[in-house]
């Protein structure tokens, strides 16, 4: 137990450290002034308040709910809706705010779950490590591949299958590039925005033809002209594509030849 919790009058403050998947790290505190810890400034605004923290020594998932105010410089409703905070790693600790580099008592850690925004405020649930035990024990069978192109199960080398492009214009969900992309191979791929208002976000590609990409949905923010992005090939997860285009049938993570539920009702023609 941290010694600073022993006195009758304590000088404690909560610290939140949030690591987003786009590489941005932010710190917040419940104290009335900014605090520095480990080279990171924990901002007092917007104020964040944790719910009652439930910890257990069993396998039940720990439960924490955070609430706070939205501000234009740190937390914006637009960023929540755009998915910038999805899956962000969060650590919650308690410190003695009178000690600049004192001991920190970790409380909980996990990933941000469901985010709700209303009336200039937000509320988010924290999924702790134990929540992984709630996932299915085994995968369901499917005719399509359950791996993602280039992941450890797929094993396709993505070197040479990604390229840097410049987005010249965007009309709704149609993107025009500065160079031609081979027809078809970028369908189901990804366009990762490098700079501009969408920096760090990923758009899923529905189809590609020449210099044109059709996204599944328009970008979250209106892109600037000549915005850089990383273009990655995609895969439709079909066995025929895996076998002929990638020569990777041995790593196909699906059951394309498994009989369906209608097997017993079939009859010879």
DRENKOLDO-96542 format. One line per field, with one value per residue: residue number from 1; x, y, z of N, C-alpha, C in turn; residue in one letter. Coordinates in steps of 0.05 Angstrom, whole numbers. Example, Ala and Ser with C-alpha at 12.3 -4.5 7.8 and 13.67 -1.06 7.14 Angstrom:
2
n: c(1  2)
neast: c(264  257)
nnorth: c(-114  -45)
nup: c(156  142)
caeast: c(246  273)
canorth: c(-90  -21)
caup: c(156  143)
ceast: c(264  258)
cnorth: c(-66  1)
cup: c(156  157)
res: c(A  S)
# end
This chain:
269
n: c(1  2  3  4  5  6  7  8  9  10  11  12  13  14  15  16  17  18  19  20  21  22  23  24  25  26  27  28  29  30  31  32  33  34  35  36  37  38  39  40  41  42  43  44  45  46  47  48  49  50  51  52  53  54  55  56  57  58  59  60  61  62  63  64  65  66  67  68  69  70  71  72  73  74  75  76  77  78  79  80  81  82  83  84  85  86  87  88  89  90  91  92  93  94  95  96  97  98  99  100  101  102  103  104  105  106  107  108  109  110  111  112  113  114  115  116  117  118  119  120  121  122  123  124  125  126  127  128  129  130  131  132  133  134  135  136  137  138  139  140  141  142  143  144  145  146  147  148  149  150  151  152  153  154  155  156  157  158  159  160  161  162  163  164  165  166  167  168  169  170  171  172  173  174  175  176  177  178  179  180  181  182  183  184  185  186  187  188  189  190  191  192  193  194  195  196  197  198  199  200  201  202  203  204  205  206  207  208  209  210  211  212  213  214  215  216  217  218  219  220  221  222  223  224  225  226  227  228  229  230  231  232  233  234  235  236  237  238  239  240  241  242  243  244  245  246  247  248  249  250  251  252  253  254  255  256  257  258  259  260  261  262  263  264  265  266  267  268  269)
neast: c(17  10  48  28  -25  -36  -39  -89  -108  -107  -69  -86  -92  -124  -95  -98  -74  -74  -65  -72  -89  -68  -19  -18  -10  -42  -52  -90  -117  -150  -138  -136  -99  -49  -8  58  86  133  152  106  53  -2  -65  -108  -155  -196  -237  -238  -275  -276  -319  -345  -294  -287  -253  -227  -204  -215  -239  -275  -293  -263  -296  -303  -324  -316  -325  -330  -315  -324  -276  -248  -194  -172  -208  -254  -320  -324  -278  -287  -331  -308  -276  -224  -212  -224  -211  -168  -113  -116  -92  -103  -85  -66  -39  6  -4  29  80  128  152  134  113  68  5  -20  -86  -126  -125  -134  -174  -209  -279  -346  -365  -400  -430  -459  -492  -445  -412  -378  -381  -350  -336  -290  -253  -224  -165  -186  -232  -221  -228  -280  -288  -305  -288  -271  -267  -320  -339  -329  -340  -308  -244  -217  -174  -134  -108  -39  -31  -6  -29  -44  4  23  71  72  105  118  65  42  37  57  13  -17  -74  -115  -166  -232  -296  -352  -353  -316  -250  -196  -133  -62  -37  -42  -76  -72  -125  -177  -144  -141  -189  -226  -183  -141  -139  -96  -94  -44  -32  -65  -136  -155  -114  -82  -128  -165  -191  -235  -231  -276  -275  -230  -204  -163  -142  -178  -210  -262  -291  -317  -347  -354  -296  -283  -272  -269  -221  -158  -131  -84  -68  -28  -27  -28  -32  -59  -61  -119  -161  -211  -223  -236  -229  -212  -188  -146  -117  -104  -88  -53  -25  -29  -57  -46  -46  -97  -151  -203  -262  -275  -296  -329  -389  -454  -512  -553  -543  -567  -615  -608  -613  -601  -592)
nnorth: c(-24  45  94  146  143  134  179  217  262  265  276  266  247  229  198  194  158  156  119  125  89  113  132  176  202  218  254  260  290  288  328  399  427  424  365  337  277  228  253  267  311  316  337  383  400  374  360  296  242  183  126  85  39  -27  -82  -148  -213  -255  -284  -250  -194  -131  -70  -5  62  121  191  256  324  351  383  433  429  382  337  319  315  301  272  226  205  195  152  156  144  91  29  49  46  49  72  76  111  128  183  222  288  327  311  313  272  226  163  121  92  40  29  9  -20  -23  -26  25  23  25  89  146  207  268  329  362  330  268  196  136  66  22  -33  -84  -128  -179  -182  -206  -259  -268  -275  -317  -387  -418  -410  -398  -439  -422  -406  -365  -334  -325  -296  -235  -199  -205  -212  -251  -302  -305  -294  -270  -230  -162  -126  -85  -88  -44  26  95  148  207  241  273  294  290  265  258  191  178  175  209  195  212  179  119  62  -7  -42  -67  -95  -66  -66  -79  -65  -17  52  92  152  200  255  318  332  281  251  192  162  107  88  43  8  0  -11  -7  28  46  111  120  110  77  88  54  86  158  199  216  270  328  322  357  388  350  311  267  195  125  70  6  -61  -104  -160  -206  -249  -298  -367  -379  -332  -329  -374  -367  -313  -300  -346  -376  -416  -455  -429  -413  -392  -416  -455  -475  -519  -545  -580  -550  -531  -550  -600  -651  -644  -642  -668  -713  -689)
nup: c(0  -15  19  23  31  83  123  159  134  68  7  -48  -118  -179  -236  -306  -360  -428  -485  -550  -611  -655  -641  -608  -543  -483  -422  -362  -303  -238  -205  -186  -215  -267  -271  -272  -292  -303  -349  -377  -384  -343  -354  -320  -341  -391  -332  -304  -279  -241  -236  -181  -167  -182  -160  -166  -144  -175  -237  -258  -299  -286  -269  -292  -299  -334  -332  -361  -384  -449  -488  -532  -544  -524  -517  -564  -589  -643  -652  -621  -648  -697  -687  -665  -613  -605  -577  -548  -502  -432  -370  -301  -244  -176  -142  -99  -100  -81  -86  -135  -165  -140  -111  -149  -146  -180  -205  -243  -309  -380  -440  -476  -479  -498  -519  -501  -518  -496  -488  -483  -453  -437  -431  -415  -418  -387  -408  -376  -371  -358  -387  -435  -426  -435  -487  -545  -539  -582  -653  -700  -755  -824  -893  -914  -905  -840  -824  -829  -884  -887  -832  -774  -781  -833  -861  -907  -939  -932  -954  -1008  -1022  -1003  -1012  -1016  -1028  -1057  -1041  -1084  -1091  -1060  -1066  -1034  -1021  -1058  -1079  -1109  -1134  -1140  -1174  -1214  -1189  -1189  -1219  -1178  -1139  -1092  -1069  -1010  -982  -946  -932  -902  -870  -871  -860  -848  -831  -821  -801  -779  -779  -809  -871  -901  -962  -1014  -1070  -1126  -1182  -1232  -1222  -1182  -1121  -1085  -1025  -967  -935  -929  -912  -843  -833  -875  -924  -937  -996  -1035  -997  -959  -959  -939  -978  -978  -1002  -1010  -991  -1010  -979  -1000  -1019  -1070  -1086  -1050  -1066  -1121  -1130  -1088  -1079  -1031  -1006  -968  -920  -913  -873  -866  -882  -938  -965  -932  -919  -922  -880  -909  -929  -920  -944  -998  -1065  -1118  -1184)
caeast: c(0  26  49  14  -53  -38  -49  -118  -113  -91  -66  -85  -104  -124  -82  -106  -56  -88  -49  -89  -77  -54  6  -21  -12  -53  -54  -110  -117  -172  -128  -145  -78  -34  13  78  95  147  155  80  36  -30  -80  -131  -179  -223  -237  -248  -284  -282  -341  -334  -276  -291  -231  -232  -182  -225  -238  -295  -281  -264  -314  -298  -337  -305  -341  -315  -326  -311  -263  -240  -166  -163  -228  -275  -340  -319  -258  -300  -348  -290  -262  -197  -209  -232  -190  -145  -104  -118  -83  -112  -68  -70  -13  6  1  49  106  130  159  129  102  42  -9  -38  -112  -137  -116  -150  -180  -234  -301  -367  -364  -425  -428  -485  -493  -419  -397  -375  -380  -337  -331  -263  -252  -200  -154  -203  -254  -212  -237  -308  -289  -310  -265  -262  -280  -341  -331  -339  -327  -288  -220  -220  -149  -132  -85  -14  -28  10  -41  -44  33  30  89  59  126  111  36  34  50  49  -1  -27  -103  -118  -193  -251  -324  -367  -336  -298  -224  -179  -105  -43  -26  -60  -74  -81  -154  -187  -128  -143  -215  -225  -158  -143  -126  -89  -88  -19  -34  -92  -155  -161  -88  -84  -152  -163  -215  -237  -236  -295  -267  -209  -203  -146  -135  -202  -218  -288  -290  -342  -361  -337  -278  -296  -268  -263  -192  -146  -120  -57  -63  -14  -40  -15  -51  -53  -77  -139  -168  -240  -224  -246  -208  -202  -170  -122  -102  -94  -74  -32  -12  -27  -79  -39  -51  -125  -163  -232  -270  -291  -307  -346  -417  -472  -534  -573  -531  -585  -639  -601  -619  -587  -606)
canorth: c(0  69  108  172  139  130  201  222  282  256  295  247  255  208  203  177  159  144  114  119  71  129  140  199  196  241  250  276  286  298  351  425  438  404  350  324  251  213  269  272  330  307  362  385  405  372  343  269  230  155  114  66  20  -54  -100  -175  -232  -277  -280  -231  -170  -107  -51  23  80  148  213  281  345  353  409  436  424  355  316  330  296  293  251  202  194  186  128  160  133  63  11  62  35  69  64  94  108  149  194  245  310  345  300  315  246  206  136  120  67  32  19  -8  -15  -37  -12  40  9  41  117  161  236  281  354  372  312  241  174  114  43  11  -62  -94  -153  -202  -183  -224  -286  -269  -281  -346  -405  -427  -395  -412  -446  -403  -410  -344  -334  -309  -280  -210  -199  -196  -218  -275  -327  -304  -296  -256  -208  -138  -109  -83  -87  -18  48  122  162  233  244  298  304  272  272  239  168  172  188  210  194  224  158  97  38  -30  -47  -90  -106  -50  -71  -90  -55  5  78  104  180  207  282  330  328  252  238  170  146  88  84  17  12  -19  -18  10  28  68  131  124  91  81  80  44  110  182  204  229  299  336  323  379  381  339  298  241  171  100  52  -22  -80  -118  -188  -211  -271  -323  -387  -377  -309  -337  -394  -358  -287  -299  -372  -379  -434  -471  -413  -404  -396  -420  -482  -471  -544  -557  -581  -532  -543  -562  -624  -673  -639  -642  -692  -715  -678)
caup: c(0  -17  45  23  38  112  139  160  112  45  -16  -71  -143  -199  -262  -328  -383  -450  -509  -573  -631  -675  -630  -590  -514  -468  -393  -348  -274  -223  -189  -197  -231  -283  -257  -289  -283  -324  -374  -389  -370  -339  -354  -302  -357  -377  -308  -308  -253  -244  -219  -161  -180  -171  -165  -155  -149  -192  -266  -267  -310  -270  -281  -286  -317  -332  -343  -362  -401  -475  -493  -560  -548  -515  -523  -581  -597  -670  -651  -611  -670  -719  -679  -657  -586  -604  -570  -536  -477  -410  -343  -280  -219  -156  -133  -80  -118  -70  -94  -164  -176  -119  -117  -160  -140  -203  -198  -264  -336  -400  -465  -476  -492  -509  -513  -505  -515  -493  -474  -477  -435  -448  -412  -428  -402  -389  -409  -364  -383  -353  -407  -456  -420  -443  -516  -551  -536  -608  -675  -716  -782  -844  -919  -918  -888  -816  -821  -844  -902  -875  -804  -769  -791  -863  -868  -932  -935  -943  -967  -1037  -1025  -993  -1026  -1008  -1049  -1051  -1048  -1098  -1086  -1048  -1070  -1018  -1015  -1081  -1075  -1133  -1126  -1158  -1192  -1219  -1173  -1204  -1216  -1163  -1117  -1068  -1057  -983  -970  -927  -937  -876  -874  -858  -850  -852  -809  -816  -795  -760  -783  -831  -887  -914  -990  -1026  -1097  -1137  -1211  -1242  -1201  -1166  -1099  -1073  -997  -957  -925  -932  -890  -820  -837  -902  -928  -951  -1022  -1035  -971  -961  -947  -945  -992  -974  -1017  -995  -998  -1006  -961  -1013  -1023  -1098  -1087  -1035  -1080  -1147  -1130  -1068  -1076  -1002  -998  -945  -896  -913  -847  -870  -890  -963  -975  -911  -928  -908  -865  -927  -941  -919  -961  -1026  -1080  -1144  -1207)
ceast: c(18  24  32  -16  -57  -48  -79  -126  -95  -90  -64  -99  -103  -109  -92  -85  -69  -69  -67  -74  -63  -28  5  -25  -21  -55  -74  -109  -143  -164  -137  -123  -63  -12  32  87  108  149  129  64  7  -47  -103  -157  -177  -221  -250  -253  -289  -306  -328  -318  -279  -267  -237  -207  -191  -222  -260  -282  -285  -281  -307  -312  -325  -324  -324  -328  -310  -300  -251  -211  -157  -183  -251  -295  -335  -298  -269  -316  -331  -275  -234  -192  -216  -208  -166  -139  -105  -108  -92  -96  -75  -43  -17  14  22  77  108  136  156  118  74  30  -27  -64  -123  -123  -133  -153  -207  -255  -321  -365  -390  -420  -455  -481  -465  -403  -395  -375  -369  -333  -302  -264  -225  -190  -171  -226  -247  -223  -267  -311  -294  -285  -254  -278  -301  -330  -343  -326  -306  -266  -225  -195  -152  -107  -60  -11  -13  -2  -41  -16  40  48  77  80  120  82  25  49  39  36  -9  -57  -107  -146  -211  -279  -341  -349  -317  -273  -208  -150  -87  -31  -46  -55  -86  -110  -159  -170  -130  -171  -212  -198  -163  -128  -122  -80  -63  -20  -61  -110  -160  -135  -92  -108  -149  -191  -214  -245  -256  -287  -246  -209  -186  -137  -157  -205  -246  -287  -317  -360  -343  -319  -292  -294  -262  -233  -183  -136  -92  -50  -49  -29  -24  -37  -42  -72  -98  -144  -197  -245  -235  -223  -196  -182  -144  -104  -89  -78  -50  -16  -8  -48  -72  -45  -80  -139  -194  -237  -287  -305  -325  -375  -434  -494  -554  -564  -552  -610  -633  -609  -606  -604  -606)
cnorth: c(25  84  133  168  136  154  205  242  275  278  278  258  231  217  183  180  143  143  106  102  87  140  164  190  221  234  269  270  298  322  377  440  416  391  338  298  236  227  275  291  319  332  360  390  389  354  316  256  201  147  98  44  -7  -71  -127  -192  -256  -271  -262  -205  -146  -86  -23  40  108  168  238  301  345  381  410  427  395  333  329  308  285  270  225  189  183  161  131  146  104  46  24  49  56  56  85  89  131  157  215  269  330  335  299  289  224  180  138  92  60  21  0  -1  -31  -20  2  24  28  70  130  190  249  307  364  355  285  221  150  91  33  -19  -71  -119  -177  -204  -201  -252  -290  -275  -310  -362  -414  -411  -412  -417  -426  -410  -389  -345  -316  -293  -254  -211  -188  -202  -244  -301  -328  -308  -284  -232  -183  -119  -109  -83  -62  4  75  136  190  235  272  311  282  282  251  215  161  189  187  213  208  204  135  74  15  -37  -71  -97  -91  -52  -86  -83  -31  29  91  133  188  235  293  324  299  237  217  153  128  86  58  22  -9  -28  2  6  51  86  136  102  98  70  70  66  134  185  220  260  305  339  349  369  370  328  272  219  146  81  23  -40  -93  -146  -192  -236  -297  -341  -385  -354  -316  -356  -383  -333  -286  -325  -380  -397  -449  -456  -403  -411  -398  -448  -480  -496  -558  -557  -562  -546  -556  -588  -647  -669  -639  -669  -691  -704  -699)
cup: c(0  10  46  29  68  128  138  138  89  23  -41  -95  -162  -224  -282  -351  -405  -475  -532  -594  -653  -665  -611  -561  -500  -439  -381  -318  -262  -206  -202  -212  -246  -266  -278  -276  -306  -350  -388  -372  -368  -335  -334  -316  -383  -353  -315  -281  -257  -227  -197  -176  -166  -180  -153  -160  -164  -221  -276  -277  -291  -285  -272  -307  -312  -345  -343  -382  -427  -478  -521  -564  -541  -523  -539  -588  -625  -670  -641  -634  -693  -712  -670  -629  -584  -597  -557  -509  -455  -385  -323  -255  -200  -145  -111  -96  -107  -77  -124  -178  -155  -130  -129  -155  -164  -192  -219  -290  -355  -425  -462  -491  -505  -500  -519  -500  -514  -477  -466  -458  -448  -425  -427  -408  -407  -388  -399  -378  -380  -373  -430  -452  -428  -473  -521  -549  -563  -630  -688  -744  -802  -871  -926  -898  -864  -809  -836  -860  -888  -846  -799  -779  -821  -873  -895  -925  -948  -955  -997  -1042  -1012  -1009  -1015  -1032  -1039  -1060  -1059  -1092  -1074  -1054  -1057  -1011  -1038  -1079  -1101  -1124  -1147  -1178  -1194  -1200  -1189  -1198  -1198  -1138  -1091  -1056  -1032  -970  -952  -938  -910  -881  -858  -846  -856  -829  -802  -807  -773  -764  -808  -844  -901  -943  -1000  -1054  -1106  -1168  -1220  -1219  -1181  -1145  -1090  -1045  -988  -945  -927  -908  -868  -823  -866  -906  -942  -978  -1019  -1007  -975  -947  -954  -955  -989  -990  -998  -1005  -992  -989  -974  -1018  -1051  -1100  -1073  -1051  -1106  -1146  -1111  -1066  -1047  -991  -973  -919  -895  -887  -849  -878  -915  -973  -954  -920  -910  -893  -883  -940  -942  -936  -991  -1039  -1107  -1166  -1230)
res: c(X  X  X  X  X  X  X  X  X  X  X  X  X  X  X  X  X  X  X  X  X  X  X  X  X  X  X  X  X  X  X  X  X  X  X  X  X  X  X  X  X  X  X  X  X  X  X  X  X  X  X  X  X  X  X  X  X  X  X  X  X  X  X  X  X  X  X  X  X  X  X  X  X  X  X  X  X  X  X  X  X  X  X  X  X  X  X  X  X  X  X  X  X  X  X  X  X  X  X  X  X  X  X  X  X  X  X  X  X  X  X  X  X  X  X  X  X  X  X  X  X  X  X  X  X  X  X  X  X  X  X  X  X  X  X  X  X  X  X  X  X  X  X  X  X  X  X  X  X  X  X  X  X  X  X  X  X  X  X  X  X  X  X  X  X  X  X  X  X  X  X  X  X  X  X  X  X  X  X  X  X  X  X  X  X  X  X  X  X  X  X  X  X  X  X  X  X  X  X  X  X  X  X  X  X  X  X  X  X  X  X  X  X  X  X  X  X  X  X  X  X  X  X  X  X  X  X  X  X  X  X  X  X  X  X  X  X  X  X  X  X  X  X  X  X  X  X  X  X  X  X  X  X  X  X  X  X  X  X  X  X  X  X  X  X  X  X  X  X)
# end
